[in-house]
Amino acid sequence: MLNIITYKTIRSVFRFEWLFSLFFLLVVFSFYGCGSAKTATRENTDYNTTQLPSPVDEVKKDTNDTSDISEPLSEKIDKVSADTIEDPLFRYQWYLKDILVLEGVWSNYRGRGVRIGVVDSGIDAAHPDLIENLDLQHSFRYSDSAHDPSPTLAELEDPFVDETHGTAVAGIIAASQNKEGITGVAPEATLVGLNVFSTGDDTSFASAMMYEDIDISSNSWGVDLSLGLNDDRVVLDAIEAKMHTDPTIFVFAAGNEQSNTVFSSVLNSRFTLVVGAVNSKEKAASYTNFGTNLLCVAPGGDKYDKGIVTTDLVGSRFGYDTTDMHFDVEGNENYDYSDIFIGTSAAVPAVSGAIALMMEVNPDLSYRDVRYIIAHTSKQVDKNDTSWIKNGAGLAYSRLYGFGLIDINASVKMATEFESLPGEYVFHETVAESNITIPDNNTTGILFRLNVTDRLRLEYVMLDLQCIHPYSGDLKIEVTSPSGTTLTVTDGDTLTQDPYMPWLFGLSGFMDEDAKGEWKIRISDIVEEDSGRVERIRMDFYGVKQ
């Protein structure tokens, strides 16, 4: 594949969480009871110092029904309820209390023995809610090869690095249930901090994708997809190499630009689980990206709604929570927590924590198993949204919500008895026609047909398109399966100029359909003036041989 565009110099954590916060605080100030700053403070950390299956016909969707979740692999944990959780800020964690509702799961599973790599801007190793679960032997800060992943003073003082981001992400995943602050989704999972933004270079990112001794790689970073196609070959090649040697489950943020996730080669990969965001009303967040490669959504907060309460850099000197913008509630006298974190960056760690709970139940789960379980257990929310379709296998799917809001209770329950999927079968089919001119300003466009003779229960499909056009953003692309399911891959309404030479689009929504039969690919140029041609179309099918 040609290297279309690489925005390597601006690869970053999704910082809209911080940009929204000034507006957001004005809206929710009274809700959280923020008032004058308390005088109690903690001495600031010296950040210059280094420290050492078989298909399931029906899955229950009642998130409160956890009665048949099996006994844990480790010793029995005392029964957990909202009343027994003594972390003082848990009452502000609406995303756990009201949406994910995990008390029944926590009575049996807390992510014990599962290792999660947090690829981000570092984790504050001095944080009292993180230190118990942070592995300081295997964490890594790339700028100085230290095993303390905390942001350096240079990061803290760099206006282009969101140095708090990784600490906020880590808290959502695995803050301890220790009578302090908050609780994470998987409060006994192990955190491995991989501070790639201490350098921000390609070598660091590639190394983090290849990192050993982790089960899950949590990635709340990316590029601005409103800028055009992003072919991040360094990261993609490292992920593919890792999956062929020592497989890891890669979870990635969809992004916060209201753009199409299929413009990212990394997010199109079948090896990445792509996560969007919803607000407290279980509706798509105003910023969340969309696309046919989306797997699911999770709570991410919103700028005119509620923010995510999570861990912050300790003390008031650095971080989101400072004397100027203080989450002023009982339990946060030391400025160690904030309530303004929002974005798909916040949704990803919720899913990473959920997978940790699933893997404590069933350590043998592969990325395919996890994708399959999440697809079959996620909840359809905002049902009146017009993006929802029902595919030929009866699964609801949406470019905005994926298979829906992750249902951790249901996914853990399914994982307890899940038998790993049979070996993956892969085949490719190429459309016979080539070098076809696309009519300009014509909504009918060209219809290509492709006949598949193999029977395959699908898990993922990729459309491999080679197309010459001065404005590829003019092109609307639709794919229809033999079952009659149509996915709109691109809308033809962007200013993207990058040619598809070629480009691989990820398609999640055909899960469980039979690949056999006639596939249709319609390509239309719906904007006047510029025209182009299709040089080649190939489709790649992944699933289980029937």
Backbone torsions as a table, in degrees:
resi	resn	phi	psi	omega
1	MET	NA	138.9	176.9
2	LEU	-70.2	151.0	177.3
3	ASN	-83.9	94.1	-172.2
4	ILE	-62.3	-68.6	177.3
5	ILE	-146.6	135.1	174.4
6	THR	-122.3	114.5	177.9
7	TYR	-89.3	52.0	-172.3
8	LYS	-65.3	-29.3	-177.4
9	THR	-76.6	-13.7	-178.8
10	ILE	-122.5	15.0	172.8
11	ARG	-59.8	127.1	-172.7
12	SER	-152.8	165.8	169.1
13	VAL	-66.1	153.2	-179.9
14	PHE	-75.0	103.6	-168.6
15	ARG	-92.7	4.2	178.6
16	PHE	-60.2	-23.6	177.2
17	GLU	-54.6	-43.6	-176.7
18	TRP	-78.6	-39.1	-179.4
19	LEU	-63.3	-34.6	179.1
20	PHE	-74.1	-18.7	-164.0
21	SER	-65.6	-34.8	-179.3
22	LEU	-61.4	-42.4	176.8
23	PHE	-70.4	-40.6	-174.4
24	PHE	-62.6	-40.6	-177.1
25	LEU	-63.0	-36.0	179.2
26	LEU	-62.5	-34.3	-177.3
27	VAL	-76.7	-43.5	-171.8
28	VAL	-102.4	7.6	-175.8
29	PHE	-52.4	-50.1	-176.1
30	SER	-74.4	-28.3	-176.6
31	PHE	-60.7	-43.8	-177.5
32	TYR	-89.5	3.7	176.9
33	GLY	70.5	29.6	179.8
34	CYS	-69.5	134.8	179.6
35	GLY	-138.4	-147.4	179.8
36	SER	-68.6	148.6	-176.4
37	ALA	-67.7	137.3	176.4
38	LYS	-75.4	158.7	-174.5
39	THR	-85.8	-18.2	-178.5
40	ALA	-65.7	128.5	179.6
41	THR	-136.2	167.8	175.8
42	ARG	-119.0	143.5	176.5
43	GLU	-60.5	133.0	-176.5
44	ASN	-67.4	144.9	177.1
45	THR	-66.9	143.7	172.3
46	ASP	-80.6	99.0	-173.7
47	TYR	-78.7	0.0	173.5
48	ASN	-89.4	-12.1	-175.0
49	THR	-89.0	131.4	177.8
50	THR	-88.6	129.1	175.3
51	GLN	-116.4	144.4	174.7
52	LEU	-90.0	NA	NA
53	PRO	NA	161.0	167.6
54	SER	-91.6	146.5	179.7
55	PRO	-58.9	141.4	-179.6
56	VAL	-105.5	126.6	-177.4
57	ASP	-70.3	-37.9	-177.0
58	GLU	-148.0	135.7	179.5
59	VAL	-121.5	131.8	179.3
60	LYS	-64.4	140.5	-178.8
61	LYS	-112.7	7.3	179.6
62	ASP	-80.9	105.8	-174.6
63	THR	-69.5	-17.3	178.8
64	ASN	-87.4	-10.0	-178.7
65	ASP	-89.9	90.1	178.9
66	THR	-114.0	17.7	-174.3
67	SER	-65.5	-26.9	-176.7
68	ASP	-105.3	16.9	171.0
69	ILE	-70.3	128.5	-170.4
70	SER	-70.4	169.5	179.5
71	GLU	-62.3	148.3	-178.9
72	PRO	-68.5	160.4	177.4
73	LEU	-72.0	-32.2	177.3
74	SER	-93.1	-171.3	-176.4
75	GLU	-64.6	156.1	-177.3
76	LYS	-62.1	134.6	177.2
77	ILE	-98.4	144.7	178.6
78	ASP	-58.0	149.1	180.0
79	LYS	-56.4	131.1	-176.9
80	VAL	-110.6	136.9	171.3
81	SER	-140.7	170.5	179.7
82	ALA	-58.0	-30.1	-178.1
83	ASP	-76.5	-23.5	-176.9
84	THR	-92.1	-11.1	178.4
85	ILE	-78.5	118.0	-171.8
86	GLU	-100.4	3.8	175.1
87	ASP	-66.7	119.7	-167.7
88	PRO	-64.1	-24.9	-178.8
89	LEU	-95.3	2.6	178.5
90	PHE	-58.3	-32.9	-178.4
91	ARG	-64.0	-18.3	177.7
92	TYR	-94.6	-3.5	-178.7
93	GLN	-87.6	70.2	-178.0
94	TRP	-55.5	-32.5	-177.0
95	TYR	-67.9	-25.8	174.8
96	LEU	-91.2	-43.8	-174.4
97	LYS	-71.7	-40.0	-170.2
98	ASP	-105.5	-23.1	-174.3
99	ILE	-113.2	-57.7	-175.7
100	LEU	-80.9	-31.5	171.3
101	VAL	46.8	78.8	-168.5
102	LEU	-105.7	1.9	-172.6
103	GLU	-56.6	-39.0	179.7
104	GLY	-64.7	-38.7	177.3
105	VAL	-67.4	-43.2	-177.1
106	TRP	-63.0	-21.8	176.6
107	SER	-65.6	-18.7	-178.9
108	ASN	-121.3	-36.2	-172.1
109	TYR	-136.7	140.7	178.3
110	ARG	-139.1	17.4	178.4
111	GLY	86.7	13.2	-175.9
112	ARG	-61.0	131.2	177.2
113	GLY	86.6	-2.7	-179.3
114	VAL	-102.1	134.6	-173.8
115	ARG	-110.3	126.0	-175.5
116	ILE	-118.9	119.1	174.8
117	GLY	-83.3	123.1	178.5
118	VAL	-100.7	99.0	-177.7
119	VAL	-86.5	105.0	-167.7
120	ASP	-166.9	-152.8	-177.2
121	SER	-95.5	22.8	176.5
122	GLY	102.3	164.2	176.8
123	ILE	-126.8	130.4	179.5
124	ASP	-66.7	106.7	-175.3
125	ALA	-71.0	-11.2	179.4
126	ALA	-94.6	0.8	-175.2
127	HIS	-72.7	127.4	-175.7
128	PRO	-66.1	-20.1	179.9
129	ASP	-91.9	-5.1	-176.8
130	LEU	-118.5	-27.5	-170.2
131	ILE	-61.0	-32.8	-178.4
132	GLU	-64.2	-32.2	-177.0
133	ASN	-103.2	-2.1	-176.5
134	LEU	-88.0	123.4	179.5
135	ASP	-87.1	103.0	-177.5
136	LEU	-86.1	-0.5	173.0
137	GLN	-86.7	-30.4	-175.1
138	HIS	-112.5	-10.1	174.2
139	SER	-66.3	163.0	-173.8
140	PHE	-154.1	132.6	172.9
141	ARG	-110.1	117.1	-167.6
142	TYR	-73.2	-21.5	-177.6
143	SER	-68.7	-31.5	-177.3
144	ASP	-137.3	13.3	178.3
145	SER	59.7	26.1	177.3
146	ALA	-81.1	154.1	176.6
147	HIS	-92.4	2.4	170.5
148	ASP	-92.2	114.8	-175.9
149	PRO	-82.7	3.8	-177.3
150	SER	-57.6	147.8	175.2
151	PRO	-62.9	142.6	178.3
152	THR	-79.1	168.3	177.4
153	LEU	-61.3	-35.9	178.3
154	ALA	-61.6	-41.3	176.2
155	GLU	-64.5	-43.1	-177.4
156	LEU	-61.4	-32.6	-176.6
157	GLU	-96.6	-0.3	-179.8
158	ASP	-87.7	116.7	-177.4
159	PRO	-67.8	-13.8	-178.1
160	PHE	-98.1	1.9	177.4
161	VAL	-116.9	124.6	174.9
162	ASP	-84.8	86.7	-169.9
163	GLU	-69.4	-16.5	-178.1
164	THR	-86.8	-20.0	-168.7
165	HIS	-52.1	-50.1	-176.8
166	GLY	-64.6	-36.2	177.8
167	THR	-66.4	-39.1	177.5
168	ALA	-64.6	-42.1	178.3
169	VAL	-62.8	-44.9	-176.7
170	ALA	-61.1	-38.0	-179.7
171	GLY	-64.4	-38.8	178.2
172	ILE	-64.2	-37.6	-179.6
173	ILE	-70.3	-55.2	-163.6
174	ALA	-149.6	38.5	168.6
175	ALA	-61.8	140.4	-174.3
176	SER	-72.8	150.0	167.7
177	GLN	-88.9	88.8	-169.2
178	ASN	-134.4	20.9	-179.5
179	LYS	68.2	18.3	174.5
180	GLU	-127.6	140.2	169.6
181	GLY	55.4	-119.9	-172.8
182	ILE	-113.8	-179.2	169.5
183	THR	-123.6	145.8	175.3
184	GLY	-87.4	169.6	177.2
185	VAL	-62.0	-40.5	178.8
186	ALA	-121.4	80.3	-166.6
187	PRO	-70.7	-1.8	174.6
188	GLU	-123.9	12.5	174.5
189	ALA	-72.0	159.2	179.2
190	THR	-96.0	131.0	178.6
191	LEU	-99.1	132.3	173.6
192	VAL	-119.2	106.6	-177.3
193	GLY	-80.6	124.8	178.8
194	LEU	-118.9	95.2	-173.1
195	ASN	-84.0	80.3	-178.7
196	VAL	-74.4	-26.7	-176.6
197	PHE	-80.4	0.5	170.7
198	SER	-68.9	-21.4	172.0
199	THR	-119.6	-43.3	-178.4
200	GLY	76.0	9.9	-175.7
201	ASP	-95.7	166.3	-176.5
202	ASP	-59.6	-38.9	-178.0
203	THR	-60.9	-40.0	179.6
204	SER	-65.4	-44.5	-179.4
205	PHE	-65.2	-42.9	178.9
206	ALA	-61.7	-42.2	179.7
207	SER	-63.4	-40.7	-179.7
208	ALA	-65.4	-36.1	177.6
209	MET	-68.0	-29.4	-178.0
210	MET	-94.2	4.1	-171.1
211	TYR	-60.6	137.6	-179.7
212	GLU	-89.0	168.0	172.9
213	ASP	66.9	28.4	170.5
214	ILE	-130.3	149.3	179.0
215	ASP	-95.5	-32.2	-175.3
216	ILE	-133.0	135.9	175.3
217	SER	-111.0	113.6	-175.8
218	SER	-100.1	120.5	-171.0
219	ASN	-127.3	100.6	178.8
220	SER	-103.5	50.9	-178.1
221	TRP	-146.4	168.4	179.0
222	GLY	172.4	-153.0	178.6
223	VAL	-127.8	165.2	179.0
224	ASP	-76.9	106.9	-175.6
225	LEU	-78.1	-6.5	173.7
226	SER	-72.2	-11.4	-179.3
227	LEU	-82.9	-13.1	-178.8
228	GLY	129.1	-167.1	-179.4
229	LEU	-66.6	140.1	175.3
230	ASN	-124.1	106.9	178.8
231	ASP	-102.6	86.4	-177.2
232	ASP	-86.4	79.7	-174.5
233	ARG	-64.9	-32.7	-179.1
234	VAL	-59.8	-50.0	-179.3
235	VAL	-69.7	-44.7	-177.1
236	LEU	-63.1	-44.5	179.4
237	ASP	-62.7	-38.1	179.8
238	ALA	-67.3	-40.9	177.9
239	ILE	-62.1	-46.6	-178.4
240	GLU	-64.2	-39.4	177.7
241	ALA	-64.1	-42.4	179.3
242	LYS	-62.5	-41.8	-177.0
243	MET	-68.7	-20.9	179.2
244	HIS	-92.8	-6.8	-178.8
245	THR	-119.2	-49.5	-176.3
246	ASP	-145.2	79.8	-169.7
247	PRO	-55.5	138.4	177.7
248	THR	-129.3	153.9	176.1
249	ILE	-92.6	114.3	-177.3
250	PHE	-97.7	121.4	177.6
251	VAL	-112.6	127.9	-175.9
252	PHE	-127.7	147.1	176.3
253	ALA	-76.0	139.9	177.4
254	ALA	-69.1	-30.2	-178.7
255	GLY	107.8	168.2	-167.9
256	ASN	-124.1	31.3	-174.7
257	GLU	-111.0	7.6	-172.3
258	GLN	57.2	34.7	-177.6
259	SER	-111.6	178.7	-174.4
260	ASN	-92.6	123.0	-177.8
261	THR	-66.8	-18.0	180.0
262	VAL	-71.3	-5.4	175.9
263	PHE	-81.7	1.9	177.4
264	SER	-112.0	124.8	178.2
265	SER	-66.5	-32.8	179.6
266	VAL	-67.7	-43.7	-178.8
267	LEU	-72.3	-22.0	176.7
268	ASN	-76.8	-19.4	-176.9
269	SER	-61.8	140.0	176.9
270	ARG	-69.9	-12.1	-179.9
271	PHE	-84.4	-8.4	-178.3
272	THR	-109.7	137.5	176.5
273	LEU	-99.8	114.8	-170.1
274	VAL	-98.8	131.1	-171.7
275	VAL	-123.7	127.6	173.2
276	GLY	-99.8	-174.2	-172.8
277	ALA	-129.1	146.2	171.1
278	VAL	-122.7	162.3	177.9
279	ASN	-93.2	-169.4	-176.3
280	SER	-69.9	-14.4	177.5
281	LYS	-94.4	8.8	179.5
282	GLU	61.9	34.8	173.3
283	LYS	-117.1	155.5	-176.7
284	ALA	-54.6	131.6	177.8
285	ALA	-64.3	151.9	-173.3
286	SER	-62.5	-22.7	-173.7
287	TYR	-101.3	-16.7	-164.6
288	THR	-64.1	140.9	174.5
289	ASN	-75.1	166.6	-176.9
290	PHE	-135.9	164.9	175.9
291	GLY	163.1	163.3	-177.2
292	THR	-75.1	-7.8	176.5
293	ASN	-95.1	0.8	-178.1
294	LEU	-67.8	136.0	177.7
295	LEU	-94.4	-49.9	-175.1
296	CYS	-160.8	179.2	175.1
297	VAL	-126.8	162.2	177.5
298	ALA	-148.6	165.0	-178.9
299	PRO	-61.1	130.2	177.8
300	GLY	-131.9	-1.3	-177.8
301	GLY	73.4	179.2	178.6
302	ASP	-158.3	159.7	-172.1
303	LYS	-68.7	-29.1	177.9
304	TYR	-109.5	20.9	-178.6
305	ASP	-127.6	-133.7	178.6
306	LYS	-106.1	148.3	174.2
307	GLY	-93.4	170.2	179.5
308	ILE	-91.0	122.7	175.6
309	VAL	-81.3	123.2	-176.2
310	THR	-155.1	-178.5	-178.5
311	THR	-71.2	149.2	-179.5
312	ASP	-130.1	166.5	172.5
313	LEU	-57.5	140.4	-176.1
314	VAL	-66.2	143.6	178.2
315	GLY	83.3	176.8	-172.6
316	SER	-102.8	-3.3	-175.6
317	ARG	-74.5	-43.0	-179.6
318	PHE	-124.4	161.3	175.9
319	GLY	110.6	-175.7	178.3
320	TYR	-76.3	-34.1	-175.2
321	ASP	-98.1	106.4	-177.6
322	THR	-129.8	179.0	178.6
323	THR	-63.3	-25.7	179.6
324	ASP	-79.5	-31.7	-179.0
325	MET	-137.9	84.9	-171.0
326	HIS	-106.8	131.6	171.4
327	PHE	-80.0	88.2	-165.9
328	ASP	-92.4	83.6	178.9
329	VAL	-137.0	160.5	177.2
330	GLU	-62.0	127.6	-176.5
331	GLY	107.9	-9.1	178.4
332	ASN	-125.5	36.5	-179.5
333	GLU	-65.5	-23.5	-176.0
334	ASN	-96.8	7.7	177.3
335	TYR	62.5	37.7	-176.3
336	ASP	-100.2	0.8	-176.8
337	TYR	-139.4	155.0	176.9
338	SER	-135.3	165.6	-179.4
339	ASP	-126.3	23.0	-173.7
340	ILE	-118.2	6.9	-177.9
341	PHE	-76.8	122.4	176.9
342	ILE	-141.0	158.9	176.2
343	GLY	129.4	172.5	173.8
344	THR	-64.0	-18.4	173.0
345	SER	-60.1	-31.6	179.1
346	ALA	-83.5	-27.1	179.9
347	ALA	-72.7	-38.8	-178.0
348	VAL	-58.1	-49.4	-179.0
349	PRO	-64.4	-27.2	175.0
350	ALA	-64.1	-40.6	178.7
351	VAL	-72.5	-38.7	177.0
352	SER	-60.7	-42.4	176.9
353	GLY	-64.7	-38.9	178.0
354	ALA	-61.4	-42.3	179.6
355	ILE	-65.2	-35.1	176.5
356	ALA	-61.5	-40.6	176.6
357	LEU	-63.5	-41.3	178.0
358	MET	-63.2	-39.2	-176.5
359	MET	-77.1	-23.7	171.2
360	GLU	-66.7	-38.5	176.9
361	VAL	-64.9	-44.8	-172.3
362	ASN	-140.8	87.6	-174.9
363	PRO	-63.1	-14.6	-176.1
364	ASP	-87.9	2.8	-177.7
365	LEU	-62.9	133.2	174.9
366	SER	-95.5	173.5	176.9
367	TYR	-61.8	-33.2	177.9
368	ARG	-66.8	-42.5	178.0
369	ASP	-61.3	-45.1	-178.5
370	VAL	-63.6	-45.0	177.3
371	ARG	-57.9	-45.3	-177.1
372	TYR	-63.5	-45.3	-178.7
373	ILE	-64.3	-46.1	-179.8
374	ILE	-62.9	-40.6	179.3
375	ALA	-62.2	-34.8	-175.6
376	HIS	-91.1	-8.1	-177.9
377	THR	-119.3	-12.2	-179.2
378	SER	-65.7	152.7	-174.3
379	LYS	-97.8	133.6	173.8
380	GLN	-73.7	119.1	178.5
381	VAL	-117.6	164.6	-178.7
382	ASP	48.0	54.8	-170.1
383	LYS	-62.2	-20.4	-179.2
384	ASN	-83.2	-5.5	178.3
385	ASP	-65.3	134.7	-173.4
386	THR	-72.4	-7.9	-179.6
387	SER	-76.5	-14.6	-177.3
388	TRP	-73.2	136.7	171.5
389	ILE	-132.2	165.4	171.1
390	LYS	-115.9	122.6	-176.4
391	ASN	-79.1	178.7	-174.4
392	GLY	-67.2	-13.6	177.0
393	ALA	-98.9	3.1	177.7
394	GLY	89.8	6.2	179.1
395	LEU	-88.8	134.3	175.9
396	ALA	-77.7	137.6	-179.4
397	TYR	-145.2	147.9	-179.5
398	SER	-145.8	140.8	174.5
399	ARG	-65.5	-22.5	-177.3
400	LEU	-91.2	-30.4	-175.4
401	TYR	-118.2	-3.8	-172.7
402	GLY	63.1	-135.8	176.7
403	PHE	-84.5	-0.2	174.7
404	GLY	125.9	-170.6	178.6
405	LEU	-75.8	127.1	-177.7
406	ILE	-57.3	131.5	178.3
407	ASP	-110.6	97.1	-171.7
408	ILE	-68.5	-38.3	177.8
409	ASN	-58.8	-47.3	-178.4
410	ALA	-68.2	-37.6	-178.6
411	SER	-69.8	-38.5	176.4
412	VAL	-65.5	-41.5	179.0
413	LYS	-61.0	-44.1	-179.8
414	MET	-66.6	-36.1	-178.2
415	ALA	-66.1	-27.5	-175.2
416	THR	-61.5	-33.3	-176.2
417	GLU	-118.7	13.8	-173.6
418	PHE	-77.4	128.2	173.1
419	GLU	-95.0	128.5	-174.7
420	SER	-51.7	144.7	179.3
421	LEU	-60.2	147.6	174.5
422	PRO	-59.9	169.0	-178.5
423	GLY	-53.5	144.3	-178.2
424	GLU	-72.9	133.5	175.9
425	TYR	-110.2	134.7	-176.2
426	VAL	-129.8	134.6	169.6
427	PHE	-148.7	163.2	-173.4
428	HIS	-128.1	143.9	175.5
429	GLU	-133.4	138.2	-178.9
430	THR	-114.8	136.4	176.7
431	VAL	-69.5	136.0	-175.0
432	ALA	-65.6	-41.0	-176.5
433	GLU	-68.0	148.1	177.0
434	SER	-151.4	160.4	178.1
435	ASN	54.3	51.7	-178.6
436	ILE	-103.4	128.5	178.1
437	THR	-73.6	136.4	179.1
438	ILE	-92.8	122.8	178.9
439	PRO	-59.0	135.1	-178.1
440	ASP	-81.0	141.8	175.9
441	ASN	53.6	50.0	-174.8
442	ASN	-139.1	112.1	-175.7
443	THR	-71.8	-18.7	178.6
444	THR	-74.2	-40.7	177.0
445	GLY	61.6	-147.6	-179.4
446	ILE	-120.0	136.6	177.7
447	LEU	-106.7	118.9	176.9
448	PHE	-102.6	143.0	-179.3
449	ARG	-121.5	143.6	-178.7
450	LEU	-140.5	126.5	-177.1
451	ASN	-104.0	125.3	179.7
452	VAL	-108.3	127.8	-178.5
453	THR	-100.3	-16.7	-179.5
454	ASP	-81.9	141.4	173.0
455	ARG	-91.2	125.3	-176.2
456	LEU	-147.1	125.9	173.1
457	ARG	-80.8	111.8	-167.6
458	LEU	-75.2	144.8	169.7
459	GLU	-117.8	-33.2	-177.7
460	TYR	-158.6	148.9	178.8
461	VAL	-134.1	144.2	174.2
462	MET	-125.9	133.2	174.5
463	LEU	-97.8	117.5	-178.7
464	ASP	-102.7	105.1	-172.5
465	LEU	-117.7	129.3	172.3
466	GLN	-115.4	117.2	-170.8
467	CYS	-145.7	133.0	177.4
468	ILE	-99.8	119.9	177.8
469	HIS	-160.9	132.8	-178.0
470	PRO	-66.6	-23.6	175.4
471	TYR	-132.6	86.7	-179.0
472	SER	-62.8	-20.9	177.6
473	GLY	-65.6	-12.4	176.6
474	ASP	-76.6	-13.5	-169.3
475	LEU	-92.1	128.3	170.7
476	LYS	-98.2	128.6	-176.6
477	ILE	-122.3	127.7	178.5
478	GLU	-129.4	140.5	178.1
479	VAL	-124.0	128.7	179.6
480	THR	-119.3	129.5	-178.2
481	SER	-84.5	167.9	175.8
482	PRO	-59.7	-23.2	178.4
483	SER	-80.1	-7.3	179.3
484	GLY	95.2	5.4	177.9
485	THR	-78.6	126.2	178.5
486	THR	-112.1	125.3	173.6
487	LEU	-109.9	127.6	175.0
488	THR	-87.3	110.9	-173.7
489	VAL	-80.7	-49.0	174.4
490	THR	-132.9	155.5	-172.9
491	ASP	-101.3	-11.5	-178.0
492	GLY	73.9	27.3	-175.8
493	ASP	-129.1	26.8	178.2
494	THR	-116.8	169.1	-179.2
495	LEU	-96.8	16.2	-177.0
496	THR	-60.9	128.6	177.8
497	GLN	-103.7	-16.4	-174.8
498	ASP	-61.4	129.3	-179.4
499	PRO	-75.6	150.7	173.1
500	TYR	-84.5	87.9	-170.3
501	MET	-127.8	65.4	-18.7
502	PRO	-87.9	-175.0	176.0
503	TRP	-140.3	136.3	179.6
504	LEU	-103.9	118.1	179.7
505	PHE	-99.3	130.8	179.0
506	GLY	-87.7	137.2	-177.1
507	LEU	-128.9	108.4	-178.4
508	SER	-90.2	-26.8	-165.1
509	GLY	-72.0	-4.5	179.3
510	PHE	-92.5	11.8	-179.4
511	MET	-47.2	130.0	175.4
512	ASP	76.4	-5.6	175.4
513	GLU	-73.6	161.2	175.2
514	ASP	-88.5	128.7	-178.2
515	ALA	-71.5	-19.7	-173.6
516	LYS	-66.9	134.6	176.8
517	GLY	125.6	-164.5	-175.1
518	GLU	-93.4	123.3	174.0
519	TRP	-99.4	144.9	-179.9
520	LYS	-124.3	134.2	176.9
521	ILE	-124.1	115.0	179.3
522	ARG	-106.8	127.8	178.7
523	ILE	-122.7	121.5	-176.7
524	SER	-126.5	138.9	173.0
525	ASP	-99.6	102.5	-169.5
526	ILE	-99.4	7.7	179.5
527	VAL	-120.4	137.7	-175.4
528	GLU	-71.5	154.2	171.2
529	GLU	101.6	-71.5	-173.8
530	ASP	-83.8	146.4	179.8
531	SER	-135.7	166.0	-178.7
532	GLY	-159.1	-166.8	-177.3
533	ARG	-145.2	154.5	175.9
534	VAL	-94.6	124.5	-179.7
535	GLU	-96.0	-33.6	-177.5
536	ARG	-162.3	143.7	172.6
537	ILE	-132.8	129.5	174.0
538	ARG	-134.0	148.2	175.5
539	MET	-122.4	136.5	179.6
540	ASP	-111.5	127.6	-175.6
541	PHE	-115.3	134.0	-178.7
542	TYR	-128.1	132.5	179.2
543	GLY	171.8	-152.1	-176.5
544	VAL	-113.4	127.7	-179.7
545	LYS	-63.5	132.4	179.1
546	GLN	-92.8	NA	NA
